[in-house]
Amino acid sequence: MSISHTIFEQIISIENLYNAWNQFKKGKRHKTDVQEFEFYLEDNLFKLHWMLNNGYYRHGAYQRFNIHDPKPRIIHKAIVKDRIVHHAIFYILYPLFDKSFIFDSYSCRVGKGTHKAVERLNLFTKNVSRNYQQHCFVLKCDISKFFNSIDHNILITLIADKVNEPKAMMLIRKIISSYKTQKGKGLPLGNLTSQLFANIYMNKLDQFIKCNLGEKYYIRYSDDFVIAHHDRYYLEQLIQRIDVFLKNHLKLLLHPRKIEIRKISMGIDFLGYVILPHHKLLRTKSKRRMYKKIVAKCKDHNENKMNQSSLNQSIQSYYGMLKHCNSRKLKYRLSKSINDSLKIE
C-alpha cells in the first residue's frame, strides 16, 4: 500500500531537496558560494530539511545587480540555500498547476518557449487570413512593470486554490514576502519560483480571454500577449475590456505605449522575430545584438585564447536562432563576420 504524502512533505523531503540541488548547481559549480555549500552538502541539506520541517526556515536577503539582456534589468539573487528551496517548491508545484494552464501560454513551461510561440502565431495569422488571402490584424500588448506590480495577496489566494495545506502555504508565503517593491507587491526576477508564480497569476487573464471573451487566436509569453482577428475595429474594442479586467482582478495596467494593432502584411514584431506572410525574419535589434556579441566573443578568443569548444558552442547557439526564420543571407554575413573577426591578431 503506497503512502500519500502532503505537498509540504513532498517539497521538504530529502530526495526533493537533493534533486533541487542537482538542478540548481548546473552551470554554477565554479561559483564560490556554491562550492562552499557543496563541500558540506549532506550536512547542509539535512540542516535545511530540519529547519523547513520544524518551522525555523527564514528566507535570507537578496543581492542586487544589473544585467542587459537585451534591455537593462535589475536582478535580485538569493543565497544558495534559498535558491534550493525555490527549486524544491517549483518541482512539486509545477505539475500541479501546469495542467490547469491554457495550451497557448508559452513562458517557462516544458515543451514551450519563444520559438514555439512564434510558430503558433505564424499559424494563427495564416488561419485568420485564410492563407493570406484576407485581412488579418494582430493586437499586441504587455503589462506595465509586470513583476514589480504583482499583488502578493492575490497571488497567495490563487495558489491556495490548489494548495490547500497550511504548512505548504506558510512556506510559500515566506518566499513571496521575502521581496517587495512596495507594500505587498512585487516578485524578484532572479527566483525560479517567480516564473511559475507569474504564470499562475496571468492564468487568470488567460482564462478570461479564452473562456469569457472566447478568443481562439490568443497567445501569451510572460506579460506579452497577442490576439489575431480579421477585424481591426473588433480588436480595438477588446483593449478596454482587457484593461478593466486587469485593473479589477489582478491590479495590473496595460503598458500605454506598448498597445499596438498591426496588419500582418506590415510585419508582427514578436519575441525577437518579425512575422510576415509566408516568412519570418529576425528582428533588426536582435541581429545587431547578435553581431555585437559574436564579434566580442571572437575578440576574446583572439586576445585571451578562449576555449575553442566554448566559442563553437556560442556560435552554434546563434545559428540555432537563425534556423527558426528565413536567414540564408544573414547566415552568410554572420559567417563572414566570424571569419573576419578571428583573423584579428
N, C-alpha and C positions, 0 to 999 in steps of 0.2 A: 504493500500500500504506500503510495507516494505521499510525501508531506508537502502541503501547500504553504509556502512562506508568504508573509506580507510584503508589500512593496518596500517598506523600510528595511526589513530583514534582507531582502534581495540587494538593496543599494549598499548596505554596510557590510555585507558578507566578505570574508577574507578573499574568497575566489573572485568576487566582482571588483574589489579594490586592487587585487593583483592584475586582473585583466585591464582595469582602468590605467594602472601604472604602465603596463606594456604598450598601450595605445598612446598614452601621453608622452612617453620618452622618445618616440620615433622622431629622429632628426634633431634631438635636443641633448644627446648624451655627452656632447662636448661642453655643455654649459656647466659652470662651477656648481651652481645650486642643485642641479640635477645629479651631478656626480656625488655631492655630499649626501644627498638623500639616499642614493643607491648604495653607498658604502655601508650603511646600516639598514638596508632595505627591509629585511624581515622585521627587525625591531620597530622601524618607523611605521610599517603597515599595520602591525598588531597594535601599536600605540594609537594609531589613527582609528582603527576599528573600536578599541576600548573607549576612546573619547566620544565617538559617534554613538555608540551603544548606551553609554551612561549619561549622555546629555552634557558633556563637558566641551564638546567641539565648539570653537568660536572661529569665525572667518577672520583672516588677517587683513592687513592694509594692502592697498594696491600700489604698484609702481607705475607712474605715468610717463609715457613717451610719445613722440610724434612719428608718424610714417607718411609716406607719399605713395599711394597705391590705388589709382594714379593721383587722386586728389589728396590734399592734406587731411589726415585723420588723427585723432587722439586715441591712443590705445591704453587701456589700464590692465596691467598684468598682475595676477595674483601670485602668491608664493606657491611652492611646489605642492605642499600637502593640500592646499585648497583646490588647485587645478586637478589633482587626482580625484577629489570629491566631486568636482564638476563632471569629470568623465564618468564617474561611478553613477551619478544621477542620470546623466544623459543616456547611458546604455540600458538603463531599466525603463526610463520614461519614454524614450524614442518610439519603441514598437507599440507602446500603449496608445500614444497619440497619433502616430503616423497614419494608422489605418482610418482615422477619422478625417484626415485632410483630403481636400479635393485632388483630383488627378493632376490638374494644371497648376499646382504650386511646386516650384522648381528649386527653391533655395535650400541648401543644406539638407538634402534628402537623398537616400540611397537610390541610385539609378536615374537621378535627375541631373540638374546642373544647367549652366548657361547655354551650352550647345544644344541640349535637348529643348530648352525653352525657345531658342531662336528657330530651330527646326519646326517646332509646333506652331509658332506664329506664322512662319512661312506657309505651312499647310492651311492655317486658318484664312489667311489672305487669299490664297488660291481658291478655297472653297467659297468664301463670301463673294468673290469677284467672278465666280464660275469660270475658272481657268483664265482670269484676267480679261474677260470679255465684257464685264460690267464694273460698276463703281465699287470700290472698297475703301473705307476710311478706317483709321485706327486712332482711338483715343488713348493717349499715353499720360500717366500721372505718377507722381510719387509723393511721399509723406514728408512734410516739413519737420526736420530734426527728429527723425523717427525714433532711434534708440534712446535719445535723451527725453522723449516725451511719453514713453510707455508708463502707464499708471500701475503702480505696484498692487493696489487693492483689486483693480480689475483683473490683472494677470493672475493673482492668487486665487480669485474666485473661479476663473476659467480652468486653472489647474485642479482646483479642489473638486470640480465637477466629476473628474475621473479618479483622482487620488483622494479617496475618502478615508484617510488614515491620519490621525493626529500627529504621530511621530514623524511620518514622512513629510507632512505639511509643515511641521515645525522646522525640519531641516531645510526644506525648500524656501521657507520664509527667511531663514538665515542667509541663504545665498542671494535672494532677491534684495534684501535690505542691506546687504554688505556694500552697496554702491547707490549713490543718488546724485542727480544733477540739481534737483531741488527737492523739497519735502515730498516723499512718496512717489518719486518719478525717476525713471532712467535705468538703463541696463548698460553695463560696460561692454565695449566691442571685443575685448580680449577673451571673454569667457566662452567656453564651448556651450554651456547651458544657455547663454544669451541667444544663440542661433535657434535652438529649439523653442525657447520661450517666445521669441519673435514670431515663429510660425504658429504657435498656439494662439498668440494674441491676434494675429492677422487672419487666422482661420475664421474668425467671427465675420470679418469683411468678406472673405471668400464665400462663405455660406449665404450671406446676404445677396451678393451679386449673382451667384449661381441659382439659389433657390427662390429668393424673393423677387429679384429683377428678372430672373430667367435668362441670363446671358449665357449663351452657348460658347461664344468665342472669347473667353476671358483667360488671361494668363497672369500669374504673379510670380515675381522673383524678389524676395525680401520685401522692401517697401515700394518697388517699382511694379506697376501693373498696367496692362493694356487690354482694350476691348475692341474687337473688329466688328464692323457693321457696314451695310451698304448705304445707310442714310446718315449724312453728316449732322442734320438737324436733330435726329434721334439721339446721337451721342452727346450733343450739346445739352440736351435735356437731362441726360444721366448725371452730368457733373454735379448739379446741385443736390440730387438725391443721394449720391455717394458722399458728398461733403457733409450733409446733415447727419447721415448715419455715423460717419467717423466722429463728428463732434459729440453726438448724443450718447453713443455706445462705447467708444474707445478713447474719447478725449484726445483725438488726433486732428491735425489740419492738413489739407492738401497744400503742397508747395505751390504758391500762386504763380511763380514764374516757370513751373515745370508741368503745366497742364497744356496739352497740345493735341490737336486733331490734324492728321496728315493723310493725304491721299496716297495709296500705295505706289502710284507712278512717281511720286516725289521722293520716295525712299523713307523707310521707317527705321530710325536710329534706335536700336535696342540691344543692350548688353554687349556693346563693343562691335556690333555688326550693323550694316545698313541693308535692310531687306527691300529688294526691288522686284518687279515682275520678272520671273524666270531666272533670277540670280541674286546672290548675296555678296556684299563687299565688306572688307574690314574697315571699320571707322577710321577716318583720317587721323584723329588723335591717337588711336591705338597703333597705327602704322608708325607715326612719329616716335611714340614711346618705345616701340619695338626696336626701331633702328638705333635709338639712343642707347638702349640697354645693351644691345648686341655689340655695338662699337665699344662701349665701356668694358664689356667682358673680354673682348678681343685685345684691347689695350692692356688690361690687367694680365692677360695671358702672356703678352709680349714682355711686359715690364717685370712681372713677378713670377713668371713661369708657372702660371696657374695650371693645375692638373688637367691634362688633355681630356680625360673622360668626363670631368666636371663641365668643361667647356662644351664638349659634344652633347652632353645632356641638356644644357641650356639651349643650344642651337636647335636640337630636336623638339624641344618644347614649343619654340616659335613656329617651326614648320607644322607642328601639331595644330596650332591655332589656325594656320592658313588652309589646312585641308577641309575646314568647315565652310569655306567660301570660295568664290571664283578668284583665283590668285596666281595664275600662271606667270603673268608679268611681274607681280610682286615677289614671287619666289626667285625669279631670275635676278631682280635688283637686290634682294636680300643676300643671295649667294655671292653676287659681285661685291657687295659691301663687306661681307665677311672676309672674302679673299683679299680685298684691298687692305682691310684693317690688319690682317695677320701678317702682311708684308712689312708693316711698320717696324723699324728697328728701335 
